[in-house]
Amino acid sequence: MAIRSNQVQTISELLGRKLKIPTYQRPYKWLPKHVNQLIDDILNHRTKSCYRLGTVVLHQEKGDNSHFDIVDGQQRLLTLTLICAVLDPNRKRISPTLLEREFTSSISIQNLKHNAQIIHERFVGLSESDKSSLLEFVLKKCELIEVTLDNLSEAFQFFDSQNARGKALAPYDLLKAYHLREMMDSSQQSERLHHVKLWEQGVNPDDESVNLHTIMGEFLFRMRRWVDGDYGIQFSRHNIDVFKGINLETTHYAYAESMLALDYAVNSYNADPVRRWDKQLKNYPFQVDQTMINGQRFFEYIQHYIVIHKRLFNDQNGLLHKFIEDYAVNEMTWRKGDRYVRNLFMCAVMYYFDKFGAIELDSAAKIGYRWAYYLRLNLQRIGMESIDNYARGFEGTSLFRVIRKAIHPQQVLSFQPPVVEQVRFNNAKHVEDSIHSMIYGKPNEK
């Protein structure tokens, strides 16, 4: 690993450098609690001869001395810059370059303004001499361990290892960094910025639509695992390889040839000048359980399934919105077990829709409901372990395996979910009535 620098730096030395926030970084997202914690730490340790604030990872290409890219430590460095700006508004002691950049993310802009106000309110009661001495402590006595590397991939590896030992980043943050790194040699900066913008909208959507945590952790991760009979309870940084695959430009395996041909066909079709006339762009035809294509296609894959989720469940006109309202929403659905079962059902029908589209979707939804809600009839208490074991199942018992093997919708519709002869729980009566109505076309008269 080519480490160019590994040393302790004061805040003054670090903020005096030409630091740059690269496009692959997430927005500035520190909350008031994080800002107040940093201020409390500084105030509580200001009598010490020095105070260590952690590690910052930088990247600087060989032969390029114009700037340093921040790989890890952006949130803390920006907050320290705000603190210095509040304590030294006229920039007599330091002129940090970080705030001179143009922030395009509305999330960053809002949080910078809000946190600057919080910092101002924390220090407004201090005398000028107290502000001066506190600024002196921050600049000269507060330190960070600075690690600078000249290889971006190695910088990310170091960043990942640092976070593995400390507070782990969300898995989708690590995946964003990984797949942006895969795009570095094959895409324009504007293209990477486009995907970063969509990604961050998925982290904190402006509306009530599905976010990245939901679509990746509760749907795509589980489907990709369950179809193979693997554990699918919790998506974490320990299993992000589920969303890593191959780079089509550097992979020469035989099985990748069809994927390369399809990738080429989509790109060629969309690049044809005729598209300026007919406006008929084609998206890559993803499948949930396909081998993941690293880089741009990964980001498109995630956005593709966010759209499908909305089309099926979110909108009032969603294809299965009324079905869920009729059968999967009732006075008992606040319970964890019911939410787990509903997620199992939604994953199953989403996997069916991914393969067969809207053909016989309502009938497939009834099969999926009877299969998933068997657990509600058979078990009084339901945890994710029960859901996971049932979803993974065996050949012939897991609906995911049945859909995966099916060539025609009828092979799914002929699947016979298990039946409970006698329901022992009063709180499952609504499920029993729903299933009876699906099978016999009329309410249960018992």
C-alpha positions as CSV (number, residue, x, y, z in Angstrom):
1,M,0.0,0.0,0.0
2,A,1.6,3.3,-1.2
3,I,1.2,5.5,1.8
4,R,2.6,9.0,1.0
5,S,2.1,10.3,4.5
6,N,1.1,9.0,7.9
7,Q,1.5,11.5,10.6
8,V,-0.2,13.6,13.3
9,Q,-1.4,16.9,12.0
10,T,-2.9,19.9,13.9
11,I,-6.2,21.2,12.7
12,S,-4.4,24.3,11.5
13,E,-2.1,22.3,9.3
14,L,-4.9,20.2,7.9
15,L,-7.4,22.9,7.2
16,G,-4.6,25.0,5.7
17,R,-4.2,22.5,2.9
18,K,-6.1,22.5,-0.4
19,L,-8.7,20.0,0.6
20,K,-11.3,18.8,-1.9
21,I,-14.5,16.8,-1.5
22,P,-14.7,14.4,-4.4
23,T,-17.9,13.6,-6.2
24,Y,-18.2,10.1,-4.8
25,Q,-18.5,11.5,-1.3
26,R,-21.9,11.5,0.4
27,P,-23.4,14.9,1.4
28,Y,-22.6,16.6,4.7
29,K,-25.1,14.9,7.0
30,W,-24.0,15.5,10.6
31,L,-27.0,16.1,12.9
32,P,-27.1,18.5,15.8
33,K,-26.2,15.7,18.3
34,H,-22.9,15.0,16.4
35,V,-22.0,18.7,16.3
36,N,-22.8,19.2,20.0
37,Q,-20.8,16.1,20.9
38,L,-17.7,17.4,19.1
39,I,-18.1,20.8,20.8
40,D,-18.5,19.2,24.2
41,D,-15.4,17.1,23.5
42,I,-13.4,20.2,22.6
43,L,-14.6,22.2,25.6
44,N,-14.1,19.3,28.1
45,H,-10.5,18.8,26.9
46,R,-9.3,22.3,26.3
47,T,-7.0,22.3,29.3
48,K,-5.0,19.5,27.8
49,S,-1.7,20.0,26.0
50,C,-3.2,18.2,23.0
51,Y,-6.4,16.4,22.1
52,R,-6.6,13.7,19.4
53,L,-9.8,13.8,17.3
54,G,-9.4,10.7,15.2
55,T,-8.1,9.8,11.7
56,V,-8.6,11.4,8.3
57,V,-7.8,9.6,5.0
58,L,-6.7,11.6,2.0
59,H,-5.9,10.7,-1.6
60,Q,-3.4,12.5,-3.8
61,E,-2.3,11.2,-7.1
62,K,1.4,10.9,-7.9
63,G,2.7,14.1,-9.5
64,D,-0.4,16.0,-8.6
65,N,0.2,18.5,-5.8
66,S,-2.8,20.7,-6.6
67,H,-5.1,19.3,-3.9
68,F,-6.0,16.4,-1.6
69,D,-9.2,14.5,-2.0
70,I,-10.9,13.6,1.3
71,V,-11.7,9.9,1.4
72,D,-12.6,9.6,5.0
73,G,-13.2,12.4,7.6
74,Q,-15.3,14.8,5.5
75,Q,-18.0,15.2,8.2
76,R,-15.6,16.0,11.0
77,L,-13.4,18.3,8.8
78,L,-16.4,20.3,7.6
79,T,-17.7,20.7,11.2
80,L,-14.3,21.8,12.4
81,T,-14.2,24.3,9.5
82,L,-17.6,25.7,10.7
83,I,-16.3,26.0,14.3
84,C,-13.2,27.9,13.1
85,A,-15.4,30.2,10.9
86,V,-17.6,31.1,13.9
87,L,-14.7,31.7,16.2
88,D,-12.7,33.6,13.6
89,P,-15.3,35.2,11.3
90,N,-12.8,37.6,9.7
91,R,-10.3,34.8,8.9
92,K,-7.4,36.5,10.7
93,R,-6.0,33.2,12.0
94,I,-7.0,30.7,9.3
95,S,-8.6,30.7,5.9
96,P,-9.8,27.1,5.3
97,T,-10.6,26.3,1.7
98,L,-13.3,23.7,2.3
99,L,-16.2,26.2,2.5
100,E,-15.1,27.9,-0.7
101,R,-16.3,25.0,-2.8
102,E,-19.8,25.0,-4.4
103,F,-22.1,22.6,-2.7
104,T,-24.7,21.1,-5.1
105,S,-26.4,18.8,-2.6
106,S,-29.4,20.5,-0.9
107,I,-28.8,18.1,2.0
108,S,-25.3,19.5,2.5
109,I,-26.4,23.1,2.1
110,Q,-29.2,22.7,4.7
111,N,-27.1,20.9,7.2
112,L,-24.2,23.4,6.9
113,K,-26.5,26.3,7.5
114,H,-28.2,24.6,10.4
115,N,-25.1,23.4,12.1
116,A,-23.4,26.8,11.7
117,Q,-26.3,28.3,13.6
118,I,-25.9,25.7,16.3
119,I,-22.2,26.4,16.7
120,H,-22.9,30.2,16.8
121,E,-25.5,29.7,19.6
122,R,-23.0,27.5,21.6
123,F,-20.3,30.2,21.5
124,V,-22.4,33.4,21.5
125,G,-22.0,33.9,25.3
126,L,-18.2,33.6,25.2
127,S,-16.1,36.8,25.6
128,E,-13.7,37.7,22.7
129,S,-10.7,36.5,24.8
130,D,-12.4,33.2,25.5
131,K,-13.2,32.7,21.8
132,S,-9.6,33.5,21.0
133,S,-8.2,31.0,23.4
134,L,-10.6,28.4,22.3
135,L,-9.7,29.0,18.7
136,E,-6.0,28.7,19.7
137,F,-6.7,25.3,21.3
138,V,-8.7,24.0,18.2
139,L,-6.1,25.1,15.7
140,K,-2.9,24.2,17.6
141,K,-3.7,21.6,20.2
142,C,-6.5,19.5,18.5
143,E,-5.0,16.9,16.2
144,L,-5.9,14.3,13.6
145,I,-3.9,11.4,12.3
146,E,-3.5,12.1,8.6
147,V,-3.0,9.2,6.2
148,T,-2.5,10.1,2.6
149,L,-2.3,7.5,-0.2
150,D,-1.5,7.9,-3.9
151,N,-3.7,5.1,-5.1
152,L,-7.5,5.6,-4.8
153,S,-8.4,1.9,-4.6
154,E,-5.9,1.4,-1.7
155,A,-7.3,4.6,-0.1
156,F,-10.8,3.0,-0.1
157,Q,-9.4,-0.3,1.2
158,F,-7.7,1.6,4.1
159,F,-11.0,3.5,4.7
160,D,-13.0,0.3,4.8
161,S,-10.6,-1.3,7.2
162,Q,-10.7,1.8,9.5
163,N,-14.5,1.6,9.6
164,A,-14.5,-2.1,10.2
165,R,-12.6,-1.4,13.4
166,G,-14.7,1.6,14.4
167,K,-18.2,2.7,13.8
168,A,-19.3,1.0,10.7
169,L,-20.8,2.9,7.8
170,A,-24.2,1.9,6.4
171,P,-23.7,-0.9,3.8
172,Y,-25.1,1.2,1.1
173,D,-22.5,3.9,1.7
174,L,-19.7,1.3,1.3
175,L,-21.4,0.0,-1.9
176,K,-21.7,3.5,-3.3
177,A,-18.0,4.1,-2.8
178,Y,-17.1,0.6,-4.3
179,H,-19.2,1.1,-7.5
180,L,-18.2,4.7,-8.0
181,R,-14.6,3.4,-7.9
182,E,-15.5,0.8,-10.6
183,M,-16.7,3.7,-12.8
184,M,-13.6,5.9,-12.5
185,D,-12.0,4.7,-15.7
186,S,-15.1,4.2,-17.8
187,S,-17.4,7.2,-17.2
188,Q,-17.6,11.0,-17.2
189,Q,-17.7,13.0,-14.0
190,S,-21.2,14.3,-15.0
191,E,-22.5,10.7,-15.2
192,R,-21.0,9.8,-11.7
193,L,-22.6,13.0,-10.3
194,H,-25.9,12.0,-11.7
195,H,-25.8,8.6,-10.0
196,V,-24.6,10.1,-6.7
197,K,-27.5,12.6,-6.8
198,L,-30.1,9.8,-7.3
199,W,-28.4,7.7,-4.7
200,E,-28.6,10.4,-2.0
201,Q,-32.2,11.0,-2.9
202,G,-32.7,7.3,-2.1
203,V,-31.0,7.7,1.3
204,N,-33.3,10.6,2.2
205,P,-36.2,10.7,-0.3
206,D,-38.1,14.0,-0.5
207,D,-41.4,12.1,-0.5
208,E,-42.6,9.1,1.4
209,S,-41.3,6.7,-1.2
210,V,-39.2,3.6,-0.6
211,N,-35.6,4.5,0.5
212,L,-32.3,2.6,-0.1
213,H,-32.4,1.0,3.4
214,T,-35.8,-0.6,2.5
215,I,-35.3,-1.5,-1.1
216,M,-31.8,-3.0,-0.5
217,G,-32.2,-4.5,3.0
218,E,-35.8,-5.6,3.0
219,F,-36.3,-6.6,-0.6
220,L,-33.4,-7.0,-2.9
221,F,-31.0,-8.5,-0.4
222,R,-33.6,-11.0,0.9
223,M,-34.7,-12.0,-2.6
224,R,-31.2,-12.5,-3.9
225,R,-30.4,-14.7,-0.8
226,W,-33.7,-16.6,-0.5
227,V,-33.7,-17.8,-4.1
228,D,-30.4,-19.5,-3.4
229,G,-31.6,-20.9,0.0
230,D,-29.3,-18.5,1.9
231,Y,-29.7,-16.5,5.1
232,G,-31.5,-13.2,4.4
233,I,-32.4,-11.7,7.7
234,Q,-30.2,-8.7,8.0
235,F,-28.3,-6.7,5.4
236,S,-25.0,-5.3,6.8
237,R,-21.5,-4.4,5.8
238,H,-20.5,-8.1,6.4
239,N,-22.6,-9.3,3.4
240,I,-22.3,-6.4,0.9
241,D,-20.7,-8.9,-1.6
242,V,-24.3,-9.8,-2.4
243,F,-24.3,-6.5,-4.5
244,K,-20.8,-6.9,-6.0
245,G,-20.2,-8.7,-9.3
246,I,-18.1,-8.3,-12.4
247,N,-16.7,-5.5,-14.3
248,L,-17.6,-6.1,-18.0
249,E,-14.6,-4.2,-19.3
250,T,-12.1,-6.4,-17.5
251,T,-13.9,-9.8,-17.2
252,H,-13.4,-12.3,-19.9
253,Y,-15.2,-15.3,-18.6
254,A,-17.4,-17.2,-21.0
255,Y,-20.6,-16.7,-18.9
256,A,-20.1,-12.9,-19.1
257,E,-20.3,-12.8,-22.9
258,S,-24.1,-12.7,-23.0
259,M,-24.1,-9.9,-20.5
260,L,-21.5,-8.0,-22.5
261,A,-23.5,-8.4,-25.6
262,L,-26.7,-7.2,-24.0
263,D,-24.8,-4.2,-22.4
264,Y,-23.4,-3.3,-25.8
265,A,-26.8,-3.6,-27.5
266,V,-28.5,-1.3,-25.0
267,N,-25.7,1.3,-25.2
268,S,-25.7,1.1,-29.0
269,Y,-29.5,1.5,-29.2
270,N,-29.5,4.5,-26.9
271,A,-26.6,6.2,-28.7
272,D,-28.2,5.9,-32.1
273,P,-29.0,9.5,-33.4
274,V,-32.5,8.2,-34.2
275,R,-33.3,8.4,-30.5
276,R,-33.2,12.2,-30.8
277,W,-36.3,11.8,-32.9
278,D,-38.3,8.9,-31.4
279,K,-37.2,9.4,-27.8
280,Q,-37.4,5.7,-27.3
281,L,-34.5,5.0,-24.9
282,K,-34.2,1.5,-23.5
283,N,-33.2,0.5,-20.0
284,Y,-31.0,-2.5,-19.2
285,P,-33.4,-5.4,-18.7
286,F,-32.4,-6.4,-15.2
287,Q,-33.4,-9.5,-13.2
288,V,-33.3,-9.5,-9.4
289,D,-31.1,-12.5,-9.1
290,Q,-28.7,-11.8,-12.0
291,T,-25.0,-11.6,-11.6
292,M,-24.3,-8.0,-10.5
293,I,-22.6,-5.7,-13.1
294,N,-20.3,-3.3,-11.2
295,G,-20.3,0.4,-11.7
296,Q,-23.0,2.2,-13.7
297,R,-25.3,-0.8,-14.1
298,F,-25.3,-1.4,-10.3
299,F,-26.8,2.1,-9.7
300,E,-29.3,1.6,-12.5
301,Y,-30.2,-1.8,-11.0
302,I,-31.1,-0.2,-7.7
303,Q,-33.1,2.6,-9.3
304,H,-34.9,0.0,-11.5
305,Y,-36.2,-1.8,-8.5
306,I,-37.2,1.4,-6.6
307,V,-39.4,2.1,-9.6
308,I,-40.9,-1.4,-9.6
309,H,-41.6,-1.2,-5.9
310,K,-43.5,2.0,-6.4
311,R,-45.3,0.6,-9.4
312,L,-46.5,-2.4,-7.4
313,F,-47.1,-1.0,-3.9
314,N,-46.5,2.7,-3.2
315,D,-48.8,4.7,-5.5
316,Q,-52.5,4.8,-5.0
317,N,-52.7,3.4,-8.5
318,G,-50.1,0.7,-7.7
319,L,-50.9,-2.6,-9.3
320,L,-51.2,-4.4,-5.9
321,H,-52.1,-1.4,-3.8
322,K,-55.8,-2.4,-3.5
323,F,-54.9,-6.1,-2.9
324,I,-52.7,-5.2,0.0
325,E,-55.3,-2.8,1.4
326,D,-57.9,-5.6,1.2
327,Y,-55.9,-8.5,2.6
328,A,-52.7,-7.3,4.2
329,V,-53.7,-4.3,6.2
330,N,-55.9,-4.6,9.3
331,E,-56.1,-3.9,13.0
332,M,-53.3,-6.5,13.6
333,T,-50.8,-5.3,11.1
334,W,-49.0,-3.1,13.7
335,R,-47.4,-6.3,15.2
336,K,-43.9,-7.1,14.2
337,G,-44.8,-10.6,13.1
338,D,-47.5,-9.3,10.7
339,R,-45.0,-6.8,9.2
340,Y,-42.5,-9.6,8.7
341,V,-45.1,-11.8,6.9
342,R,-46.3,-8.9,4.8
343,N,-42.7,-8.3,3.7
344,L,-42.3,-11.9,2.8
345,F,-45.5,-11.7,0.7
346,M,-44.4,-8.5,-1.0
347,C,-40.9,-10.0,-1.8
348,A,-42.6,-13.0,-3.4
349,V,-44.9,-11.1,-5.6
350,M,-42.2,-8.6,-6.5
351,Y,-40.0,-11.6,-7.6
352,Y,-42.9,-12.9,-9.7
353,F,-43.5,-9.5,-11.3
354,D,-39.7,-9.2,-12.1
355,K,-39.9,-12.5,-14.1
356,F,-43.4,-12.4,-15.7
357,G,-44.5,-8.8,-15.4
358,A,-48.2,-8.2,-14.9
359,I,-49.3,-11.4,-16.6
360,E,-51.7,-13.2,-14.1
361,L,-50.3,-10.9,-11.4
362,D,-53.5,-11.0,-9.3
363,S,-53.6,-14.8,-9.3
364,A,-50.0,-14.9,-8.4
365,A,-50.6,-12.5,-5.6
366,K,-53.2,-14.8,-4.1
367,I,-50.8,-17.7,-4.3
368,G,-48.1,-15.6,-2.6
369,Y,-50.6,-14.5,0.1
370,R,-51.7,-18.0,0.9
371,W,-48.0,-19.2,1.0
372,A,-46.7,-16.3,3.2
373,Y,-49.7,-16.0,5.5
374,Y,-49.6,-19.7,6.3
375,L,-47.1,-18.6,9.0
376,R,-49.6,-16.3,10.5
377,L,-52.1,-19.2,10.8
378,N,-49.6,-21.7,12.0
379,L,-47.5,-19.7,14.5
380,Q,-48.7,-17.5,17.3
381,R,-45.4,-15.6,17.5
382,I,-43.4,-14.8,14.4
383,G,-39.8,-13.6,14.3
384,M,-37.5,-13.0,11.3
385,E,-35.8,-16.3,12.0
386,S,-39.1,-18.1,11.2
387,I,-39.6,-16.0,8.1
388,D,-36.0,-16.7,6.9
389,N,-36.2,-20.4,7.4
390,Y,-39.6,-20.6,5.6
391,A,-38.5,-18.4,2.7
392,R,-35.3,-20.4,2.2
393,G,-37.2,-23.7,2.4
394,F,-36.6,-26.7,0.2
395,E,-37.3,-27.5,-3.4
396,G,-41.0,-27.6,-3.8
397,T,-41.8,-25.7,-0.6
398,S,-40.2,-22.3,-1.2
399,L,-42.2,-20.1,-3.5
400,F,-39.0,-18.3,-4.4
401,R,-37.5,-21.5,-5.7
402,V,-40.7,-22.3,-7.6
403,I,-40.7,-18.9,-9.3
404,R,-37.0,-19.2,-10.1
405,K,-37.5,-22.5,-11.9
406,A,-40.7,-21.6,-13.7
407,I,-40.7,-21.0,-17.4
408,H,-44.4,-20.0,-17.6
409,P,-46.7,-18.3,-15.1
410,Q,-48.9,-21.4,-14.9
411,Q,-46.1,-23.3,-13.2
412,V,-46.3,-20.8,-10.4
413,L,-50.1,-20.7,-10.3
414,S,-50.2,-24.5,-10.0
415,F,-48.1,-24.3,-6.8
416,Q,-50.1,-25.5,-3.8
417,P,-49.3,-23.6,-0.6
418,P,-49.4,-25.5,2.7
419,V,-52.8,-25.6,4.4
420,V,-53.7,-25.3,8.1
421,E,-56.6,-27.6,8.9
422,Q,-57.5,-25.8,12.1
423,V,-56.6,-22.3,13.1
424,R,-55.9,-22.1,16.9
425,F,-55.4,-18.3,17.2
426,N,-58.3,-15.8,17.3
427,N,-56.0,-13.0,16.1
428,A,-55.5,-14.8,12.8
429,K,-59.2,-15.0,11.9
430,H,-58.9,-12.2,9.3
431,V,-56.2,-14.2,7.5
432,E,-58.3,-17.4,7.5
433,D,-61.3,-15.5,6.1
434,S,-59.1,-13.9,3.4
435,I,-57.6,-17.3,2.3
436,H,-61.1,-19.0,2.3
437,S,-62.4,-16.2,0.1
438,M,-59.5,-16.6,-2.3
439,I,-60.0,-20.4,-2.6
440,Y,-63.8,-20.6,-2.6
441,G,-64.7,-17.2,-3.8
442,K,-66.8,-16.4,-0.7
443,P,-66.3,-15.6,3.0
444,N,-65.8,-18.3,5.5
445,E,-69.2,-19.0,7.1
446,K,-67.9,-21.0,10.1
